[in-house]
Amino acid sequence: MTARDVPIRGGMIRLGQLLKLADVVDGGGEVKDFLMEVDVTVNGEIEDRRGRQLHPGDVVVIGEEEELHVVGDDA
């Protein structure tokens, strides 16, 4: 599994925005379908809401292939 840090500005980002920022999806229109097709967990809990708020320290796992660590922009 690939793990990488994704720096965000401010103290919060929504799941759909994070997936776009990390180049997991190309655009916002793809996020809803992506979350229906691929198992995504946030801090170990299955998540299908693209509006889920994420904060530095949160861990997003996409299927069995990628792990994203949300970090503040000062990291």
N, CA, C and O atoms as CSV, one atom per row, in Angstrom:
chain,resi,resn,atom,element,x,y,z
A,1,MET,N,N,0.849,-1.178,0.000
A,1,MET,CA,C,0.000,0.000,0.000
A,1,MET,C,C,0.891,1.237,0.000
A,1,MET,O,O,1.867,1.313,0.746
A,2,THR,N,N,0.550,2.182,-0.829
A,2,THR,CA,C,1.276,3.442,-0.910
A,2,THR,C,C,0.705,4.428,0.103
A,2,THR,O,O,-0.509,4.621,0.175
A,3,ALA,N,N,1.584,5.050,0.883
A,3,ALA,CA,C,1.147,6.069,1.845
A,3,ALA,C,C,1.814,7.386,1.480
A,3,ALA,O,O,2.999,7.427,1.149
A,4,ARG,N,N,1.033,8.467,1.547
A,4,ARG,CA,C,1.618,9.781,1.277
A,4,ARG,C,C,0.882,10.856,2.053
A,4,ARG,O,O,-0.293,10.720,2.394
A,5,ASP,N,N,1.611,11.928,2.320
A,5,ASP,CA,C,1.043,13.087,3.006
A,5,ASP,C,C,0.395,14.008,1.975
A,5,ASP,O,O,0.923,14.205,0.881
A,6,VAL,N,N,-0.756,14.567,2.342
A,6,VAL,CA,C,-1.433,15.557,1.502
A,6,VAL,C,C,-1.602,16.813,2.342
A,6,VAL,O,O,-2.467,16.865,3.217
A,7,PRO,N,N,-0.772,17.836,2.078
A,7,PRO,CA,C,-0.891,19.072,2.850
A,7,PRO,C,C,-2.137,19.863,2.449
A,7,PRO,O,O,-2.476,19.957,1.269
A,8,ILE,N,N,-2.808,20.427,3.452
A,8,ILE,CA,C,-3.991,21.257,3.193
A,8,ILE,C,C,-3.759,22.635,3.793
A,8,ILE,O,O,-2.986,22.798,4.737
A,9,ARG,N,N,-4.440,23.616,3.229
A,9,ARG,CA,C,-4.408,24.969,3.789
A,9,ARG,C,C,-5.587,25.106,4.741
A,9,ARG,O,O,-6.683,24.621,4.460
A,10,GLY,N,N,-5.363,25.751,5.835
A,10,GLY,CA,C,-6.428,25.895,6.812
A,10,GLY,C,C,-6.558,24.635,7.645
A,10,GLY,O,O,-5.743,23.719,7.536
A,11,GLY,N,N,-7.561,24.597,8.456
A,11,GLY,CA,C,-7.707,23.483,9.377
A,11,GLY,C,C,-8.658,22.401,8.933
A,11,GLY,O,O,-8.858,21.429,9.662
A,12,MET,N,N,-9.264,22.535,7.738
A,12,MET,CA,C,-10.273,21.560,7.319
A,12,MET,C,C,-10.338,21.484,5.800
A,12,MET,O,O,-10.130,22.476,5.102
A,13,ILE,N,N,-10.636,20.274,5.299
A,13,ILE,CA,C,-10.906,20.057,3.882
A,13,ILE,C,C,-11.984,18.974,3.800
A,13,ILE,O,O,-12.053,18.098,4.662
A,14,ARG,N,N,-12.801,19.034,2.790
A,14,ARG,CA,C,-13.828,17.994,2.611
A,14,ARG,C,C,-13.231,16.828,1.829
A,14,ARG,O,O,-12.290,16.999,1.054
A,15,LEU,N,N,-13.792,15.648,2.043
A,15,LEU,CA,C,-13.262,14.428,1.424
A,15,LEU,C,C,-13.175,14.553,-0.091
A,15,LEU,O,O,-12.158,14.184,-0.679
A,16,GLY,N,N,-14.212,15.063,-0.730
A,16,GLY,CA,C,-14.196,15.213,-2.183
A,16,GLY,C,C,-13.072,16.127,-2.645
A,16,GLY,O,O,-12.425,15.860,-3.658
A,17,GLN,N,N,-12.840,17.206,-1.904
A,17,GLN,CA,C,-11.763,18.135,-2.244
A,17,GLN,C,C,-10.399,17.470,-2.076
A,17,GLN,O,O,-9.492,17.687,-2.879
A,18,LEU,N,N,-10.262,16.665,-1.034
A,18,LEU,CA,C,-8.998,15.968,-0.798
A,18,LEU,C,C,-8.710,14.983,-1.931
A,18,LEU,O,O,-7.576,14.886,-2.400
A,19,LEU,N,N,-9.730,14.258,-2.365
A,19,LEU,CA,C,-9.533,13.291,-3.446
A,19,LEU,C,C,-9.105,13.994,-4.726
A,19,LEU,O,O,-8.292,13.461,-5.481
A,20,LYS,N,N,-9.641,15.183,-4.979
A,20,LYS,CA,C,-9.213,15.960,-6.154
A,20,LYS,C,C,-7.789,16.475,-5.962
A,20,LYS,O,O,-6.967,16.382,-6.873
A,21,LEU,N,N,-7.497,17.011,-4.795
A,21,LEU,CA,C,-6.176,17.548,-4.504
A,21,LEU,C,C,-5.094,16.475,-4.637
A,21,LEU,O,O,-3.985,16.754,-5.093
A,22,ALA,N,N,-5.422,15.259,-4.239
A,22,ALA,CA,C,-4.462,14.150,-4.278
A,22,ALA,C,C,-4.439,13.456,-5.643
A,22,ALA,O,O,-3.753,12.448,-5.813
A,23,ASP,N,N,-5.184,13.992,-6.617
A,23,ASP,CA,C,-5.262,13.419,-7.974
A,23,ASP,C,C,-5.798,11.991,-7.994
A,23,ASP,O,O,-5.412,11.186,-8.842
A,24,VAL,N,N,-6.682,11.687,-7.064
A,24,VAL,CA,C,-7.350,10.385,-7.062
A,24,VAL,C,C,-8.496,10.409,-8.065
A,24,VAL,O,O,-8.756,9.418,-8.747
A,25,VAL,N,N,-9.181,11.551,-8.153
A,25,VAL,CA,C,-10.226,11.774,-9.157
A,25,VAL,C,C,-9.883,13.050,-9.912
A,25,VAL,O,O,-9.161,13.907,-9.402
A,26,ASP,N,N,-10.407,13.172,-11.133
A,26,ASP,CA,C,-10.107,14.343,-11.953
A,26,ASP,C,C,-10.973,15.548,-11.620
A,26,ASP,O,O,-10.507,16.685,-11.694
A,27,GLY,N,N,-12.228,15.312,-11.254
A,27,GLY,CA,C,-13.132,16.427,-10.993
A,27,GLY,C,C,-14.163,16.078,-9.953
A,27,GLY,O,O,-14.335,14.917,-9.583
A,28,GLY,N,N,-14.847,17.105,-9.487
A,28,GLY,CA,C,-15.851,16.922,-8.451
A,28,GLY,C,C,-16.997,16.020,-8.847
A,28,GLY,O,O,-17.578,15.342,-8.000
A,29,GLY,N,N,-17.335,16.003,-10.150
A,29,GLY,CA,C,-18.425,15.161,-10.615
A,29,GLY,C,C,-18.140,13.679,-10.486
A,29,GLY,O,O,-19.066,12.868,-10.459
A,30,GLU,N,N,-16.871,13.317,-10.406
A,30,GLU,CA,C,-16.489,11.906,-10.307
A,30,GLU,C,C,-16.504,11.384,-8.875
A,30,GLU,O,O,-16.543,10.174,-8.653
A,31,VAL,N,N,-16.473,12.289,-7.910
A,31,VAL,CA,C,-16.304,11.887,-6.513
A,31,VAL,C,C,-17.435,10.981,-6.040
A,31,VAL,O,O,-17.179,9.941,-5.432
A,32,LYS,N,N,-18.669,11.357,-6.308
A,32,LYS,CA,C,-19.815,10.581,-5.825
A,32,LYS,C,C,-19.760,9.144,-6.347
A,32,LYS,O,O,-19.916,8.194,-5.579
A,33,ASP,N,N,-19.536,8.987,-7.665
A,33,ASP,CA,C,-19.445,7.638,-8.247
A,33,ASP,C,C,-18.253,6.883,-7.690
A,33,ASP,O,O,-18.348,5.687,-7.412
A,34,PHE,N,N,-17.125,7.574,-7.525
A,34,PHE,CA,C,-15.927,6.939,-6.994
A,34,PHE,C,C,-16.203,6.361,-5.608
A,34,PHE,O,O,-15.820,5.229,-5.315
A,35,LEU,N,N,-16.871,7.148,-4.757
A,35,LEU,CA,C,-17.152,6.686,-3.396
A,35,LEU,C,C,-18.151,5.531,-3.372
A,35,LEU,O,O,-18.165,4.750,-2.420
A,36,MET,N,N,-18.986,5.412,-4.407
A,36,MET,CA,C,-19.922,4.293,-4.486
A,36,MET,C,C,-19.218,3.014,-4.955
A,36,MET,O,O,-19.642,1.907,-4.621
A,37,GLU,N,N,-18.143,3.175,-5.730
A,37,GLU,CA,C,-17.468,2.030,-6.332
A,37,GLU,C,C,-16.267,1.515,-5.549
A,37,GLU,O,O,-15.941,0.330,-5.620
A,38,VAL,N,N,-15.612,2.391,-4.809
A,38,VAL,CA,C,-14.369,2.041,-4.126
A,38,VAL,C,C,-14.562,2.195,-2.617
A,38,VAL,O,O,-15.173,3.160,-2.156
A,39,ASP,N,N,-14.038,1.240,-1.858
A,39,ASP,CA,C,-14.096,1.346,-0.400
A,39,ASP,C,C,-13.128,2.421,0.068
A,39,ASP,O,O,-11.925,2.341,-0.181
A,40,VAL,N,N,-13.667,3.429,0.750
A,40,VAL,CA,C,-12.851,4.505,1.306
A,40,VAL,C,C,-13.134,4.562,2.802
A,40,VAL,O,O,-14.290,4.578,3.225
A,41,THR,N,N,-12.073,4.591,3.595
A,41,THR,CA,C,-12.254,4.729,5.034
A,41,THR,C,C,-11.551,5.989,5.516
A,41,THR,O,O,-10.530,6.407,4.969
A,42,VAL,N,N,-12.126,6.580,6.553
A,42,VAL,CA,C,-11.523,7.727,7.224
A,42,VAL,C,C,-11.308,7.310,8.668
A,42,VAL,O,O,-12.261,7.019,9.390
A,43,ASN,N,N,-10.061,7.284,9.078
A,43,ASN,CA,C,-9.702,6.867,10.440
A,43,ASN,C,C,-10.319,5.513,10.788
A,43,ASN,O,O,-10.770,5.292,11.911
A,44,GLY,N,N,-10.330,4.608,9.801
A,44,GLY,CA,C,-10.801,3.239,10.024
A,44,GLY,C,C,-12.290,3.023,9.849
A,44,GLY,O,O,-12.758,1.890,9.963
A,45,GLU,N,N,-13.050,4.073,9.575
A,45,GLU,CA,C,-14.495,3.940,9.403
A,45,GLU,C,C,-14.872,4.157,7.943
A,45,GLU,O,O,-14.414,5.116,7.322
A,46,ILE,N,N,-15.703,3.276,7.387
A,46,ILE,CA,C,-16.135,3.408,5.999
A,46,ILE,C,C,-16.861,4.729,5.811
A,46,ILE,O,O,-17.707,5.109,6.620
A,47,GLU,N,N,-16.519,5.424,4.731
A,47,GLU,CA,C,-17.100,6.737,4.473
A,47,GLU,C,C,-17.537,6.837,3.014
A,47,GLU,O,O,-16.781,6.494,2.104
A,48,ASP,N,N,-18.770,7.311,2.801
A,48,ASP,CA,C,-19.263,7.501,1.435
A,48,ASP,C,C,-19.795,8.919,1.213
A,48,ASP,O,O,-20.415,9.201,0.187
A,49,ARG,N,N,-19.550,9.802,2.170
A,49,ARG,CA,C,-20.001,11.195,2.046
A,49,ARG,C,C,-18.851,12.058,1.539
A,49,ARG,O,O,-17.826,12.195,2.207
A,50,ARG,N,N,-19.027,12.634,0.363
A,50,ARG,CA,C,-17.962,13.467,-0.188
A,50,ARG,C,C,-17.763,14.741,0.618
A,50,ARG,O,O,-16.715,15.378,0.517
A,51,GLY,N,N,-18.754,15.119,1.416
A,51,GLY,CA,C,-18.659,16.325,2.229
A,51,GLY,C,C,-18.071,16.102,3.603
A,51,GLY,O,O,-18.004,17.035,4.403
A,52,ARG,N,N,-17.642,14.886,3.895
A,52,ARG,CA,C,-17.058,14.586,5.210
A,52,ARG,C,C,-15.890,15.528,5.473
A,52,ARG,O,O,-14.995,15.667,4.639
A,53,GLN,N,N,-15.904,16.168,6.625
A,53,GLN,CA,C,-14.830,17.093,6.975
A,53,GLN,C,C,-13.615,16.327,7.474
A,53,GLN,O,O,-13.717,15.422,8.302
A,54,LEU,N,N,-12.465,16.716,6.945
A,54,LEU,CA,C,-11.201,16.112,7.348
A,54,LEU,C,C,-10.310,17.182,7.947
A,54,LEU,O,O,-10.368,18.347,7.554
A,55,HIS,N,N,-9.489,16.780,8.897
A,55,HIS,CA,C,-8.599,17.704,9.589
A,55,HIS,C,C,-7.198,17.108,9.623
A,55,HIS,O,O,-7.041,15.897,9.466
A,56,PRO,N,N,-6.172,17.942,9.827
A,56,PRO,CA,C,-4.830,17.388,9.944
A,56,PRO,C,C,-4.790,16.256,10.974
A,56,PRO,O,O,-5.344,16.372,12.067
A,57,GLY,N,N,-4.132,15.175,10.604
A,57,GLY,CA,C,-4.062,13.993,11.457
A,57,GLY,C,C,-4.985,12.877,11.001
A,57,GLY,O,O,-4.798,11.724,11.389
A,58,ASP,N,N,-5.985,13.205,10.175
A,58,ASP,CA,C,-6.889,12.178,9.661
A,58,ASP,C,C,-6.168,11.318,8.617
A,58,ASP,O,O,-5.279,11.786,7.906
A,59,VAL,N,N,-6.580,10.047,8.550
A,59,VAL,CA,C,-6.004,9.105,7.596
A,59,VAL,C,C,-7.125,8.569,6.721
A,59,VAL,O,O,-8.119,8.040,7.217
A,60,VAL,N,N,-6.949,8.713,5.396
A,60,VAL,CA,C,-7.926,8.236,4.428
A,60,VAL,C,C,-7.309,7.069,3.677
A,60,VAL,O,O,-6.239,7.202,3.083
A,61,VAL,N,N,-7.987,5.915,3.703
A,61,VAL,CA,C,-7.501,4.738,2.984
A,61,VAL,C,C,-8.445,4.487,1.817
A,61,VAL,O,O,-9.664,4.423,1.978
A,62,ILE,N,N,-7.844,4.347,0.629
A,62,ILE,CA,C,-8.598,4.158,-0.608
A,62,ILE,C,C,-8.376,2.735,-1.085
A,62,ILE,O,O,-7.290,2.378,-1.540
A,63,GLY,N,N,-9.432,1.922,-0.974
A,63,GLY,CA,C,-9.306,0.514,-1.350
A,63,GLY,C,C,-8.177,-0.133,-0.573
A,63,GLY,O,O,-8.030,0.081,0.630
A,64,GLU,N,N,-7.383,-0.927,-1.274
A,64,GLU,CA,C,-6.219,-1.557,-0.640
A,64,GLU,C,C,-4.938,-1.000,-1.229
A,64,GLU,O,O,-3.865,-1.573,-1.039
A,65,GLU,N,N,-5.042,0.124,-1.953
A,65,GLU,CA,C,-3.900,0.604,-2.712
A,65,GLU,C,C,-3.236,1.854,-2.179
A,65,GLU,O,O,-2.026,2.019,-2.338
A,66,GLU,N,N,-3.995,2.746,-1.547
A,66,GLU,CA,C,-3.415,4.041,-1.193
A,66,GLU,C,C,-3.902,4.528,0.157
A,66,GLU,O,O,-5.063,4.350,0.525
A,67,GLU,N,N,-2.986,5.148,0.885
A,67,GLU,CA,C,-3.293,5.737,2.187
A,67,GLU,C,C,-2.863,7.197,2.142
A,67,GLU,O,O,-1.709,7.500,1.837
A,68,LEU,N,N,-3.786,8.098,2.446
A,68,LEU,CA,C,-3.506,9.531,2.435
A,68,LEU,C,C,-3.520,10.050,3.864
A,68,LEU,O,O,-4.460,9.798,4.618
A,69,HIS,N,N,-2.477,10.774,4.225
A,69,HIS,CA,C,-2.380,11.382,5.549
A,69,HIS,C,C,-2.629,12.886,5.369
A,69,HIS,O,O,-1.894,13.561,4.649
A,70,VAL,N,N,-3.659,13.395,6.022
A,70,VAL,CA,C,-3.974,14.820,5.952
A,70,VAL,C,C,-3.034,15.553,6.903
A,70,VAL,O,O,-2.984,15.269,8.100
A,71,VAL,N,N,-2.285,16.508,6.337
A,71,VAL,CA,C,-1.359,17.280,7.167
A,71,VAL,C,C,-1.601,18.765,6.929
A,71,VAL,O,O,-2.006,19.176,5.842
A,72,GLY,N,N,-1.350,19.560,7.958
A,72,GLY,CA,C,-1.473,21.005,7.832
A,72,GLY,C,C,-0.407,21.550,6.896
A,72,GLY,O,O,0.598,20.884,6.649
A,73,ASP,N,N,-0.613,22.741,6.378
A,73,ASP,CA,C,0.327,23.300,5.414
A,73,ASP,C,C,1.644,23.728,6.040
A,73,ASP,O,O,2.563,24.145,5.335
A,74,ASP,N,N,1.741,23.628,7.354
A,74,ASP,CA,C,2.995,23.964,8.020
A,74,ASP,C,C,3.898,22.751,8.183
A,74,ASP,O,O,5.003,22.859,8.715
A,75,ALA,N,N,3.416,21.572,7.715
A,75,ALA,CA,C,4.209,20.334,7.853
A,75,ALA,C,C,5.248,20.232,6.762
A,75,ALA,O,O,6.004,19.262,6.717
